[in-house]
Amino acid sequence: MKAVAYRQSLPIDHAESLLDVTLPDPTPGPRDLLVEVKAISVNPVDTKVRKRAAPPAGEVKVLGWDASGVVKAVGAQVTLFKPGDKVWYAGDITRPGSNAELQCVDERIVGHLPKSLSFAQGAALPLTAITAWEVLFDRLEIDLDTRGALLIVGAAGGVGSIMTQLARQLTGLTVIGTASRPETQAWVKELGAHHVIDHAKPLTEELARIGVPAVTHVASLTQTHLHYAEIVKALAPQGRLGLIDDPAQPLDVMLLKGKSLSLRWESMFTRSMFQTPDMQAQHALLERVAEMVDEGRVRTTLAEHFGPINAANLKRAHAFIESGTARGKVVLEGF
């Protein structure tokens, strides 16, 4: 099969940072689907792994944790899917990724592709939808009866774009997104945020400007270390902070004590990495998000289509993600 991989961790502008390769077709395990990959999207995790995780000498590593495609074959114990099903998923960071014509993925972390979306539109959503859902409902423990205000720091990015929609559709919270440029502020507002503030300015000052003295929940999706002190100030007593990024500086948890604030980390790979008893929750949430898409309540966050899946186009996508200016998701389609 065709794939895009790398042999060593290199800057994205290096000629061999990503390579077009040919690899053996994978064989599905008992709970696996063998998927013919039709489209993929690129996430910050792709660039982080490329930089930090070199494969063993003489081997290659295939990245990619967002895909849509068609089931070609199923393992002996598969019950949720059949050959010919159109699917979407983010996959498992401990296994070969989706930047390949064929991929094996455990059925418990796969959903049926929304009927109303193309493969490209569908590939934009799985990783960010899983992450956003788990932050809101598993880590911050929000439900329909939760009242207060949610601040989403970095609301214009991939995770923020779907989190804004889910929070507006499935909670009673006032949804406040942050974005620093006119075009990204307009995007966040379009996705359903009640208010948009500028994270290039002190968050508490921006919240005061819109008449919100404190928020009950914060989802910090990027550069948490830069905003942490302001987040603590902005949170109401007994508030909750969920974060997904890798802060460049240590966070002082003692700042949380006075207000009895809670801090919860989210990694959407935890369930598959540790084969947790509730691993199939990701299948269930992808099915629920698919229903919401087909009902017109959630839209794809595809913002850029970079053409076919090959090393040259993936290099462009990685460079764009590393620039920190991406709005929504970058998608590639076909080999």
Disulfide bonds with the S-S distance in Angstrom:
none
